[in-house]
């Protein structure tokens, strides 16, 4: 009977340990998810700021940009495509 008491204590200890480990893993997972969301949000904010800055620069230099595009339309399209690919790659990474 004494051995059975110890076995049941061991089972209780193992259950408590299992519960603690499960709780720790869930907490760590939530922390990682929150961290990933925070990094993604920061990246989105950075991209938005960059796009706003590009928009402001284009507005200020609209005439100059139109002249450049008119002179070199293929180079302008290639640049726009490269910028789109770069932004797509950055968004997909995070």
Buried (B, 14 or more C-beta within 10 A) or exposed (E): EEEEEEEEEEEEEEEEEEEEEEEEEEEEEEEEEEEEEEEEEEBEEEBEEEEEEEEEEEEEEEEEBEEBBEEEEEEBEEEEEEEEEEEEEBEEEE
